[in-house]
Amino acid sequence: MNQQIRQYIQRLEQTLQGDPWYGKSIYKLLGEVPEEIAFVQPGGRSHSAVEILYHMLTWAEFTLNRVQKKPIDDLDAFEKLDWRVIEPAQHGWEEGMAALTATHQELIATLEMADDSLLDEKVDYRDYNFRTLLDGLLTHNIYHVGQIAVVHKLLS
């Protein structure tokens, strides 16, 4: 039985594309940011929307790879992706949103095949379990999309 996993899937879907209690979904908020401001750092020191988006993508990919039990060949290289240097030719706004969506879709599809026992398993390369990882991804996404909303508001 995977009732608890189903709850995580529902929460992910709600925050990503549903009607969450706190306001707009993640995809809706991201879709409102025009690409021309996505690369601007407010005040010249804050993270740009695109930097935050790719940071969110990094941790969505980390979560997906951990749930799929894929080994990390170079943990240091992965950690450097956390706040990667954004090259506009390589890290487009639309491409980042598409990658974030695809990663979450694959994560949800993978979780649909998982059993609740996964939640209590220790995550490879970490000192916590999958329940903590999934709770973390949910709150991480909401926190950072809130930052993107503020950046958008400041620059609009």
Secondary structure, 3 states (H helix, E strand, C coil): CCHHHHHHHHHHHHHHHCCCCCCCCHHHHHHCCCHHHHCCCHHHCCCCHHHHHHHHHHHHHHHHHHHCCCCCCCHHHHHHCCCCCCCCCCCCHHHHHHHHHHHHHHHHHHHHCCCHHHHHCECCCCCCEHHHHHHHHHHHHHHHHHHHHHHHHHHC
